[in-house]
Amino acid sequence: MVVMMRISGPFPPVDSGLEEKPVDAKTMAEYLGVSEYTVRAYAQRGEIPSFRLSTGPRAPLRFYLSEVRAHLTRPVDPFAAPRSRRRHSN
Protein backbone atom coordinates (compact mmCIF):
# COMPACT_ATOMS: atom_id res chain seq x y z
CA MET A 1 0.00 0.00 0.00
CA VAL A 2 1.35 3.41 -0.95
CA VAL A 3 0.58 6.28 1.38
CA MET A 4 1.10 9.84 0.25
CA MET A 5 2.74 11.93 2.93
CA ARG A 6 1.70 15.50 3.53
CA ILE A 7 4.24 17.90 2.12
CA SER A 8 5.44 20.26 4.82
CA GLY A 9 7.96 22.25 2.79
CA PRO A 10 7.30 25.68 1.38
CA PHE A 11 5.22 25.88 -1.78
CA PRO A 12 5.61 28.61 -4.37
CA PRO A 13 2.94 31.28 -3.96
CA VAL A 14 -0.32 30.77 -5.82
CA ASP A 15 -1.80 33.71 -7.69
CA SER A 16 -5.33 33.35 -6.36
CA GLY A 17 -7.01 36.04 -8.38
CA LEU A 18 -10.74 36.21 -8.79
CA GLU A 19 -10.66 33.73 -11.66
CA GLU A 20 -8.04 31.08 -11.12
CA LYS A 21 -7.33 29.10 -14.27
CA PRO A 22 -7.07 25.31 -14.02
CA VAL A 23 -3.70 23.77 -14.88
CA ASP A 24 -2.80 20.48 -16.57
CA ALA A 25 -0.91 17.52 -15.09
CA LYS A 26 2.44 18.74 -16.44
CA THR A 27 2.14 22.12 -14.71
CA MET A 28 0.95 20.48 -11.49
CA ALA A 29 3.90 18.07 -11.63
CA GLU A 30 6.33 20.99 -11.93
CA TYR A 31 4.60 22.78 -9.03
CA LEU A 32 4.80 19.71 -6.75
CA GLY A 33 8.24 18.59 -7.95
CA VAL A 34 7.07 15.12 -9.02
CA SER A 35 6.44 13.40 -12.36
CA GLU A 36 3.26 13.68 -14.43
CA TYR A 37 2.66 9.98 -13.83
CA THR A 38 2.74 10.57 -10.06
CA VAL A 39 0.29 13.47 -10.33
CA ARG A 40 -2.12 11.33 -12.35
CA ALA A 41 -1.79 8.48 -9.83
CA TYR A 42 -2.51 10.83 -6.91
CA ALA A 43 -5.57 12.17 -8.74
CA GLN A 44 -6.83 8.66 -9.59
CA ARG A 45 -6.56 7.62 -5.92
CA GLY A 46 -8.21 10.84 -4.76
CA GLU A 47 -5.13 12.06 -2.90
CA ILE A 48 -5.24 15.45 -4.62
CA PRO A 49 -8.35 17.25 -5.90
CA SER A 50 -8.83 17.15 -9.66
CA PHE A 51 -11.50 17.14 -12.34
CA ARG A 52 -11.88 16.00 -15.93
CA LEU A 53 -12.79 18.28 -18.82
CA SER A 54 -15.29 15.77 -20.22
CA THR A 55 -16.52 12.27 -19.52
CA GLY A 56 -14.50 9.16 -20.12
CA PRO A 57 -11.27 7.68 -18.76
CA ARG A 58 -9.06 9.47 -21.31
CA ALA A 59 -10.47 12.94 -20.70
CA PRO A 60 -7.75 15.42 -19.70
CA LEU A 61 -7.27 16.07 -15.98
CA ARG A 62 -7.17 19.60 -14.62
CA PHE A 63 -6.21 20.97 -11.22
CA TYR A 64 -6.58 24.21 -9.30
CA LEU A 65 -3.25 25.07 -7.64
CA SER A 66 -4.97 26.71 -4.68
CA GLU A 67 -7.14 23.63 -3.99
CA VAL A 68 -4.20 21.23 -4.18
CA ARG A 69 -2.08 23.46 -1.96
CA ALA A 70 -4.87 23.75 0.62
CA HIS A 71 -5.43 19.98 0.51
CA LEU A 72 -1.76 19.13 1.04
CA THR A 73 -1.13 21.67 3.79
CA ARG A 74 -4.27 21.06 5.87
CA PRO A 75 -3.76 19.69 9.37
CA VAL A 76 -3.96 15.92 9.64
CA ASP A 77 -5.76 14.25 12.52
CA PRO A 78 -3.22 11.80 13.98
CA PHE A 79 -6.04 9.66 15.43
CA ALA A 80 -8.04 9.32 12.20
CA ALA A 81 -8.12 5.88 10.63
CA PRO A 82 -6.27 5.51 7.33
CA ARG A 83 -8.56 5.76 4.30
CA SER A 84 -8.26 2.04 3.57
CA ARG A 85 -9.47 1.11 7.06
CA ARG A 86 -12.50 3.37 7.24
CA ARG A 87 -15.79 1.56 7.30
CA HIS A 88 -18.31 2.46 4.68
CA SER A 89 -21.99 2.42 5.58
CA ASN A 90 -24.36 1.16 2.91
TORKOLTI-824153 format. One record per atom (N, C-alpha, C): atom name; residue in three letters; residue number from 1; x, y, z. Coordinates in steps of 0.02 Angstrom, whole numbers, plus 50000, padded with zeros to 5 digits. Atoms other than C-alpha are relative to their C-alpha. Layout:
+----+-----+-----+-------+-------+-------+
| at |  aa |   i |    px |    py |    pz |
+----+-----+-----+-------+-------+-------+
| CA | ALA | NUM |     X |     Y |     Z |
...
+----+-----+-----+-------+-------+-------+
//
This chain:
+----+-----+-----+-------+-------+-------+
| at |  aa |   i |    px |    py |    pz |
+----+-----+-----+-------+-------+-------+
|  N | MET |   1 | 50043 | 49941 | 50000 |
| CA | MET |   1 | 50000 | 50000 | 50000 |
|  C | MET |   1 | 50045 | 50062 | 50000 |
|  N | VAL |   2 | 49962 | 49938 | 50005 |
| CA | VAL |   2 | 50068 | 50170 | 49952 |
|  C | VAL |   2 | 49960 | 50054 | 50036 |
|  N | VAL |   3 | 50033 | 49946 | 49964 |
| CA | VAL |   3 | 50029 | 50314 | 50069 |
|  C | VAL |   3 | 50035 | 50065 | 49983 |
|  N | MET |   4 | 49971 | 49935 | 50016 |
| CA | MET |   4 | 50055 | 50492 | 50013 |
|  C | MET |   4 | 50009 | 50040 | 50064 |
|  N | MET |   5 | 49986 | 49960 | 49941 |
| CA | MET |   5 | 50137 | 50597 | 50146 |
|  C | MET |   5 | 49983 | 50072 | 49987 |
|  N | ARG |   6 | 50013 | 49929 | 50006 |
| CA | ARG |   6 | 50085 | 50775 | 50177 |
|  C | ARG |   6 | 50066 | 50036 | 49989 |
|  N | ILE |   7 | 49940 | 49962 | 50014 |
| CA | ILE |   7 | 50212 | 50895 | 50106 |
|  C | ILE |   7 | 50002 | 50059 | 50047 |
|  N | SER |   8 | 49996 | 49947 | 49951 |
| CA | SER |   8 | 50272 | 51013 | 50241 |
|  C | SER |   8 | 50046 | 50057 | 49978 |
|  N | GLY |   9 | 49954 | 49949 | 50023 |
| CA | GLY |   9 | 50398 | 51112 | 50140 |
|  C | GLY |   9 | 49963 | 50059 | 49970 |
|  N | PRO |  10 | 50033 | 49941 | 50028 |
| CA | PRO |  10 | 50365 | 51284 | 50069 |
|  C | PRO |  10 | 49979 | 49989 | 49927 |
|  N | PHE |  11 | 50025 | 50003 | 50068 |
| CA | PHE |  11 | 50261 | 51294 | 49911 |
|  C | PHE |  11 | 50010 | 50068 | 49969 |
|  N | PRO |  12 | 50000 | 49935 | 50032 |
| CA | PRO |  12 | 50280 | 51430 | 49782 |
|  C | PRO |  12 | 49933 | 50034 | 50010 |
|  N | PRO |  13 | 50064 | 49966 | 49990 |
| CA | PRO |  13 | 50147 | 51564 | 49802 |
|  C | PRO |  13 | 49952 | 49986 | 49942 |
|  N | VAL |  14 | 50051 | 50011 | 50051 |
| CA | VAL |  14 | 49984 | 51539 | 49709 |
|  C | VAL |  14 | 49966 | 50066 | 49987 |
|  N | ASP |  15 | 50036 | 49940 | 50017 |
| CA | ASP |  15 | 49910 | 51685 | 49616 |
|  C | ASP |  15 | 49926 | 49984 | 50002 |
|  N | SER |  16 | 50070 | 50018 | 49992 |
| CA | SER |  16 | 49734 | 51667 | 49682 |
|  C | SER |  16 | 49956 | 50061 | 49984 |
|  N | GLY |  17 | 50042 | 49945 | 50022 |
| CA | GLY |  17 | 49650 | 51802 | 49581 |
|  C | GLY |  17 | 49927 | 49980 | 50002 |
|  N | LEU |  18 | 50071 | 50015 | 49999 |
| CA | LEU |  18 | 49463 | 51811 | 49560 |
|  C | LEU |  18 | 49982 | 49940 | 49956 |
|  N | GLU |  19 | 50013 | 50057 | 50044 |
| CA | GLU |  19 | 49467 | 51686 | 49417 |
|  C | GLU |  19 | 50064 | 49960 | 49991 |
|  N | GLU |  20 | 49941 | 50043 | 50006 |
| CA | GLU |  20 | 49598 | 51554 | 49444 |
|  C | GLU |  20 | 49989 | 49952 | 49942 |
|  N | LYS |  21 | 50004 | 50044 | 50057 |
| CA | LYS |  21 | 49633 | 51455 | 49287 |
|  C | LYS |  21 | 50025 | 49930 | 50020 |
|  N | PRO |  22 | 49976 | 50068 | 49986 |
| CA | PRO |  22 | 49647 | 51266 | 49299 |
|  C | PRO |  22 | 50063 | 49985 | 49961 |
|  N | VAL |  23 | 49937 | 50019 | 50032 |
| CA | VAL |  23 | 49815 | 51188 | 49256 |
|  C | VAL |  23 | 49999 | 49926 | 49983 |
|  N | ASP |  24 | 49996 | 50070 | 50020 |
| CA | ASP |  24 | 49860 | 51024 | 49172 |
|  C | ASP |  24 | 50047 | 49961 | 50045 |
|  N | ALA |  25 | 49959 | 50044 | 49958 |
| CA | ALA |  25 | 49954 | 50876 | 49246 |
|  C | ALA |  25 | 50074 | 50019 | 49996 |
|  N | LYS |  26 | 49930 | 49981 | 50007 |
| CA | LYS |  26 | 50122 | 50937 | 49178 |
|  C | LYS |  26 | 50017 | 50059 | 50045 |
|  N | THR |  27 | 49989 | 49941 | 49958 |
| CA | THR |  27 | 50107 | 51106 | 49264 |
|  C | THR |  27 | 49996 | 49982 | 50074 |
|  N | MET |  28 | 50007 | 50021 | 49930 |
| CA | MET |  28 | 50047 | 51024 | 49426 |
|  C | MET |  28 | 50062 | 49960 | 50021 |
|  N | ALA |  29 | 49940 | 50039 | 49984 |
| CA | ALA |  29 | 50195 | 50903 | 49419 |
|  C | ALA |  29 | 50060 | 50046 | 50013 |
|  N | GLU |  30 | 49946 | 49952 | 49988 |
| CA | GLU |  30 | 50317 | 51050 | 49404 |
|  C | GLU |  30 | 49990 | 50036 | 50066 |
|  N | TYR |  31 | 50015 | 49965 | 49938 |
| CA | TYR |  31 | 50230 | 51139 | 49548 |
|  C | TYR |  31 | 50016 | 49957 | 50061 |
|  N | LEU |  32 | 49989 | 50045 | 49944 |
| CA | LEU |  32 | 50240 | 50986 | 49662 |
|  C | LEU |  32 | 50070 | 49969 | 50001 |
|  N | GLY |  33 | 49933 | 50029 | 50003 |
| CA | GLY |  33 | 50412 | 50930 | 49603 |
|  C | GLY |  33 | 49998 | 49924 | 49992 |
|  N | VAL |  34 | 50006 | 50072 | 50013 |
| CA | VAL |  34 | 50353 | 50756 | 49549 |
|  C | VAL |  34 | 49987 | 49990 | 49925 |
|  N | SER |  35 | 50012 | 50014 | 50071 |
| CA | SER |  35 | 50322 | 50670 | 49382 |
|  C | SER |  35 | 49925 | 50006 | 49984 |
|  N | GLU |  36 | 50070 | 49998 | 50022 |
| CA | GLU |  36 | 50163 | 50684 | 49279 |
|  C | GLU |  36 | 49964 | 49936 | 50018 |
|  N | TYR |  37 | 50029 | 50065 | 49982 |
| CA | TYR |  37 | 50133 | 50499 | 49309 |
|  C | TYR |  37 | 49978 | 50000 | 50073 |
|  N | THR |  38 | 50016 | 49998 | 49929 |
| CA | THR |  38 | 50137 | 50528 | 49497 |
|  C | THR |  38 | 49939 | 50045 | 50012 |
|  N | VAL |  39 | 50058 | 49955 | 49993 |
| CA | VAL |  39 | 50014 | 50674 | 49483 |
|  C | VAL |  39 | 49937 | 49964 | 49979 |
|  N | ARG |  40 | 50059 | 50037 | 50024 |
| CA | ARG |  40 | 49894 | 50566 | 49382 |
|  C | ARG |  40 | 49981 | 49945 | 50049 |
|  N | ALA |  41 | 50014 | 50053 | 49952 |
| CA | ALA |  41 | 49911 | 50424 | 49508 |
|  C | ALA |  41 | 49968 | 50029 | 50063 |
|  N | TYR |  42 | 50030 | 49968 | 49941 |
| CA | TYR |  42 | 49874 | 50541 | 49655 |
|  C | TYR |  42 | 49928 | 50020 | 49985 |
|  N | ALA |  43 | 50069 | 49980 | 50018 |
| CA | ALA |  43 | 49721 | 50608 | 49563 |
|  C | ALA |  43 | 49954 | 49940 | 49995 |
|  N | GLN |  44 | 50040 | 50061 | 50007 |
| CA | GLN |  44 | 49659 | 50433 | 49521 |
|  C | GLN |  44 | 49981 | 49971 | 50068 |
|  N | ARG |  45 | 50014 | 50026 | 49933 |
| CA | ARG |  45 | 49672 | 50381 | 49704 |
|  C | ARG |  45 | 49964 | 50050 | 50044 |
|  N | GLY |  46 | 50036 | 49950 | 49961 |
| CA | GLY |  46 | 49589 | 50542 | 49762 |
|  C | GLY |  46 | 50044 | 50034 | 50052 |
|  N | GLU |  47 | 49954 | 49970 | 49951 |
| CA | GLU |  47 | 49744 | 50603 | 49855 |
|  C | GLU |  47 | 50011 | 50074 | 49988 |
|  N | ILE |  48 | 50001 | 49928 | 50014 |
| CA | ILE |  48 | 49738 | 50773 | 49769 |
|  C | ILE |  48 | 49936 | 50015 | 49961 |
|  N | PRO |  49 | 50061 | 49983 | 50036 |
| CA | PRO |  49 | 49583 | 50863 | 49705 |
|  C | PRO |  49 | 50013 | 50013 | 49926 |
|  N | SER |  50 | 49994 | 49991 | 50072 |
| CA | SER |  50 | 49558 | 50857 | 49517 |
|  C | SER |  50 | 49932 | 49994 | 49968 |
|  N | PHE |  51 | 50061 | 50010 | 50038 |
| CA | PHE |  51 | 49425 | 50857 | 49383 |
|  C | PHE |  51 | 50018 | 49987 | 49928 |
|  N | ARG |  52 | 49990 | 50015 | 50071 |
| CA | ARG |  52 | 49406 | 50800 | 49203 |
|  C | ARG |  52 | 49961 | 50050 | 49958 |
|  N | LEU |  53 | 50032 | 49952 | 50044 |
| CA | LEU |  53 | 49361 | 50914 | 49059 |
|  C | LEU |  53 | 49938 | 49972 | 49965 |
|  N | SER |  54 | 50058 | 50033 | 50029 |
| CA | SER |  54 | 49236 | 50788 | 48989 |
|  C | SER |  54 | 49993 | 49932 | 50032 |
|  N | THR |  55 | 50009 | 50066 | 49972 |
| CA | THR |  55 | 49174 | 50614 | 49024 |
|  C | THR |  55 | 50046 | 49950 | 49966 |
|  N | GLY |  56 | 49958 | 50052 | 50029 |
| CA | GLY |  56 | 49275 | 50458 | 48994 |
|  C | GLY |  56 | 50067 | 49995 | 50035 |
|  N | PRO |  57 | 49937 | 50011 | 49965 |
| CA | PRO |  57 | 49436 | 50384 | 49062 |
|  C | PRO |  57 | 50060 | 50037 | 49969 |
|  N | ARG |  58 | 49943 | 49966 | 50032 |
| CA | ARG |  58 | 49547 | 50474 | 48935 |
|  C | ARG |  58 | 49992 | 50075 | 49997 |
|  N | ALA |  59 | 50011 | 49928 | 49999 |
| CA | ALA |  59 | 49476 | 50647 | 48965 |
|  C | ALA |  59 | 50057 | 50033 | 50039 |
|  N | PRO |  60 | 49943 | 49967 | 49966 |
| CA | PRO |  60 | 49613 | 50771 | 49015 |
|  C | PRO |  60 | 49983 | 50021 | 50072 |
|  N | LEU |  61 | 50006 | 49978 | 49930 |
| CA | LEU |  61 | 49637 | 50804 | 49201 |
|  C | LEU |  61 | 50019 | 50073 | 50007 |
|  N | ARG |  62 | 49983 | 49931 | 49983 |
| CA | ARG |  62 | 49641 | 50980 | 49269 |
|  C | ARG |  62 | 50000 | 50008 | 50075 |
|  N | PHE |  63 | 49991 | 49987 | 49928 |
| CA | PHE |  63 | 49689 | 51049 | 49439 |
|  C | PHE |  63 | 49998 | 50074 | 50013 |
|  N | TYR |  64 | 49994 | 49932 | 49976 |
| CA | TYR |  64 | 49671 | 51210 | 49535 |
|  C | TYR |  64 | 50057 | 50001 | 50051 |
|  N | LEU |  65 | 49942 | 49998 | 49955 |
| CA | LEU |  65 | 49837 | 51253 | 49618 |
|  C | LEU |  65 | 49980 | 50016 | 50071 |
|  N | SER |  66 | 50020 | 49980 | 49932 |
| CA | SER |  66 | 49751 | 51336 | 49766 |
|  C | SER |  66 | 49966 | 49942 | 50037 |
|  N | GLU |  67 | 50034 | 50057 | 49968 |
| CA | GLU |  67 | 49643 | 51181 | 49800 |
|  C | GLU |  67 | 50050 | 49947 | 50020 |
|  N | VAL |  68 | 49950 | 50052 | 49984 |
| CA | VAL |  68 | 49790 | 51061 | 49791 |
|  C | VAL |  68 | 50044 | 50023 | 50058 |
|  N | ARG |  69 | 49959 | 49974 | 49945 |
| CA | ARG |  69 | 49896 | 51173 | 49902 |
|  C | ARG |  69 | 49963 | 49996 | 50066 |
|  N | ALA |  70 | 50039 | 50003 | 49938 |
| CA | ALA |  70 | 49757 | 51188 | 50031 |
|  C | ALA |  70 | 49991 | 49928 | 50023 |
|  N | HIS |  71 | 50009 | 50071 | 49982 |
| CA | HIS |  71 | 49729 | 50999 | 50026 |
|  C | HIS |  71 | 50063 | 49970 | 50030 |
|  N | LEU |  72 | 49937 | 50030 | 49976 |
| CA | LEU |  72 | 49912 | 50956 | 50052 |
|  C | LEU |  72 | 50027 | 50033 | 50063 |
|  N | THR |  73 | 49975 | 49965 | 49940 |
| CA | THR |  73 | 49943 | 51084 | 50190 |
|  C | THR |  73 | 49950 | 50001 | 50057 |
|  N | ARG |  74 | 50049 | 50000 | 49946 |
| CA | ARG |  74 | 49787 | 51053 | 50293 |
|  C | ARG |  74 | 50025 | 49957 | 50058 |
|  N | PRO |  75 | 49979 | 50041 | 49944 |
| CA | PRO |  75 | 49812 | 50985 | 50468 |
|  C | PRO |  75 | 49972 | 49929 | 49995 |
|  N | VAL |  76 | 50020 | 50070 | 50003 |
| CA | VAL |  76 | 49802 | 50796 | 50482 |
|  C | VAL |  76 | 49986 | 49976 | 50070 |
|  N | ASP |  77 | 50018 | 50028 | 49935 |
| CA | ASP |  77 | 49712 | 50713 | 50626 |
|  C | ASP |  77 | 50040 | 49936 | 50012 |
|  N | PRO |  78 | 49958 | 50059 | 49989 |
| CA | PRO |  78 | 49839 | 50590 | 50699 |
|  C | PRO |  78 | 49961 | 49939 | 50024 |
|  N | PHE |  79 | 50039 | 50056 | 49975 |
| CA | PHE |  79 | 49698 | 50483 | 50771 |
|  C | PHE |  79 | 49950 | 49974 | 49949 |
|  N | ALA |  80 | 50046 | 50022 | 50052 |
| CA | ALA |  80 | 49598 | 50466 | 50610 |
|  C | ALA |  80 | 50025 | 49935 | 49970 |
|  N | ALA |  81 | 49982 | 50064 | 50031 |
| CA | ALA |  81 | 49594 | 50294 | 50532 |
|  C | ALA |  81 | 50024 | 50013 | 49928 |
|  N | PRO |  82 | 49980 | 49993 | 50069 |
| CA | PRO |  82 | 49686 | 50275 | 50367 |
|  C | PRO |  82 | 49941 | 49989 | 49954 |
|  N | ARG |  83 | 50056 | 50005 | 50047 |
| CA | ARG |  83 | 49572 | 50288 | 50215 |
|  C | ARG |  83 | 49981 | 49928 | 49986 |
|  N | SER |  84 | 50015 | 50070 | 50018 |
| CA | SER |  84 | 49587 | 50102 | 50178 |
|  C | SER |  84 | 49965 | 49963 | 50057 |
|  N | ARG |  85 | 50030 | 50034 | 49943 |
| CA | ARG |  85 | 49526 | 50056 | 50353 |
|  C | ARG |  85 | 49935 | 50031 | 50023 |
|  N | ARG |  86 | 50064 | 49970 | 49982 |
| CA | ARG |  86 | 49375 | 50169 | 50362 |
|  C | ARG |  86 | 49944 | 49954 | 49979 |
|  N | ARG |  87 | 50058 | 50041 | 50017 |
| CA | ARG |  87 | 49210 | 50078 | 50365 |
|  C | ARG |  87 | 49951 | 50042 | 49961 |
|  N | HIS |  88 | 50050 | 49966 | 50042 |
| CA | HIS |  88 | 49084 | 50123 | 50234 |
|  C | HIS |  88 | 49931 | 49974 | 50018 |
|  N | SER |  89 | 50068 | 50021 | 49985 |
| CA | SER |  89 | 48901 | 50121 | 50279 |
|  C | SER |  89 | 49960 | 49997 | 49936 |
|  N | ASN |  90 | 50041 | 50008 | 50060 |
| CA | ASN |  90 | 48782 | 50058 | 50146 |
|  C | ASN |  90 | 49928 | 50003 | 50018 |
+----+-----+-----+-------+-------+-------+
//
